[in-house]
């Protein structure tokens, strides 16, 4: 099954590792380090239009990728995939 995370982007549900609420993690050292590393490696996509609410992590072809969405993690989590 597939999951719509906003801005017309649909991800394969089988690839998703986690759907996290950015509000809870954005000020942690771990998030900042992880975010910076993904940015440097071009594995982070921000589709939030300046209103980040969730971080979606997925593993595809043995590589971790991330998306930042403006849709709340609870809403994404309730969608069937």
Contact map, one row per residue, 1 for C-alpha under 8 A:
111000000001110000000000000000000000000000000000000000000000000000000000000000011
111100000111100000000000000000000000000000000000000000000000000000000000000000011
111110000111100000000000000000000000000000000000000000000000000000000000000100111
011111011110000000000000000000000000000000000000000000000000000000000000000100000
001111111110000000000000000000000000000000000000000000000000000000001010000100000
000111111100000000000000000000000000000000000010000000000000000000001110000000000
000011111000000000000000000000000000000000000010000000000000000000000000000000000
000111111100000000000000000000000000000000000000000000000000000000000000000000000
000111111110000000000000000000000000000000000000000000000000000000000000000000000
011111011111000000000000000000000000000000000000000000000000000000000000000000000
011110001111101100000000000000000000000000000000000000000000000000000000000000000
111000000111111100000000000000000000000000000000000000000000000000000000000000001
111000000011111100000000000000000000000000000000000000000000000000000000000000001
100000000001111100000000000000000000000000000000000000000000000000000000000000000
000000000011111110000000000000000000000000000000000000000111000000000000000000000
000000000011111111100000000000000000000000000000000000011110000000000000000000000
000000000000001111100000000000000000000000000000000000011110000000000000000000000
000000000000000111110000000000000000000000000000000000111100000000000000000000000
000000000000000111111000000000000000000000000000000001111000000000000000100110000
000000000000000001111100000000000000000000000000000001110000000000000000100000000
000000000000000000111111100000000000000000000000000011100000000000000001100000000
000000000000000000011111110000000000000000000000000111100000000000000000000000000
000000000000000000001111110000000000000000000000000011000000000000000000000000000
000000000000000000001111111000000000000000000000000000000000000000000000000000000
000000000000000000001111111100100000000000000000000000000000000000000000000000000
000000000000000000000111111100110000000000000000000000000000000000000000000000000
000000000000000000000001111110110000000000000000000000000000000000000000000000000
000000000000000000000000111111110000000000000000000000000000000000000000000000000
000000000000000000000000001111111000000000000000000000000000000000000000000000000
000000000000000000000000000111111100000000000000000000000000000000000000000000000
000000000000000000000000111111111110000000000000000000000000000000000000000000000
000000000000000000000000011111111111000000000000000000000000000000000000000000000
000000000000000000000000000011111111100000000000000000000000000000000000000000000
000000000000000000000000000001111111110000000000000000000000000000000000000000000
000000000000000000000000000000111111111000010000000000000000000000000000000000000
000000000000000000000000000000011111111100000000000000000000000000000000000000000
000000000000000000000000000000001111111110000000000000000000000000000000000000000
000000000000000000000000000000000111111111110000000000000000000011000000000000000
000000000000000000000000000000000011111111110000000000000000000000000000000000000
000000000000000000000000000000000001111111100000000000000000000000000000000000000
000000000000000000000000000000000000111111110000000000000000000000000000000000000
000000000000000000000000000000000000011111111000000000000000000000000000000000000
000000000000000000000000000000000000011111111000000000000000000111000000000000000
000000000000000000000000000000000010011011111100000000000000000011110000000000000
000000000000000000000000000000000000000001111110000000000000000001110000000000000
000000000000000000000000000000000000000000011111100000000000000000111000000000000
000001100000000000000000000000000000000000001111100000000000000000111100000000000
000000000000000000000000000000000000000000000111111110000000000000011110000000000
000000000000000000000000000000000000000000000111111100000000000000000100000000000
000000000000000000000000000000000000000000000001111100000000000000000100000000000
000000000000000000000000000000000000000000000001111110000000000000001100000000000
000000000000000000000100000000000000000000000001111111000000000000011110000000000
000000000000000000001110000000000000000000000001001111100000000000011111100000000
000000000000000000111110000000000000000000000000000111110000000000011111100000000
000000000000000001111100000000000000000000000000000011111000000001111000100000000
000000000000000111110000000000000000000000000000000001111100000001111000000000000
000000000000000111100000000000000000000000000000000000111110000111100000000000000
000000000000001111000000000000000000000000000000000000011111000111000000000000000
000000000000001110000000000000000000000000000000000000001111111110000000000000000
000000000000001000000000000000000000000000000000000000000111111110000000000000000
000000000000000000000000000000000000000000000000000000000011111000000000000000000
000000000000000000000000000000000000000000000000000000000011111100000000000000000
000000000000000000000000000000000000000000000000000000000011111110000000000000000
000000000000000000000000000000000000000000100000000000001111011111000000000000000
000000000000000000000000000000000000010000110000000000001111001111100000000000000
000000000000000000000000000000000000010000111000000000111100000111110000000000000
000000000000000000000000000000000000000000011110000000111000000011111000000000000
000000000000000000000000000000000000000000011111000111110000000001111100000000000
000011000000000000000000000000000000000000000111001111110000000000111111000000000
000001000000000000000000000000000000000000000011111111000000000000011111000000000
000011000000000000000000000000000000000000000001000111000000000000001111101100000
000000000000000000001000000000000000000000000000000011000000000000001111111100000
000000000000000000111000000000000000000000000000000011100000000000000011111110000
000000000000000000000000000000000000000000000000000000000000000000000001111111000
000000000000000000000000000000000000000000000000000000000000000000000011111111100
001110000000000000100000000000000000000000000000000000000000000000000011111111100
000000000000000000100000000000000000000000000000000000000000000000000000111111110
000000000000000000000000000000000000000000000000000000000000000000000000011111110
001000000000000000000000000000000000000000000000000000000000000000000000001111111
111000000000000000000000000000000000000000000000000000000000000000000000000011111
111000000001100000000000000000000000000000000000000000000000000000000000000000111
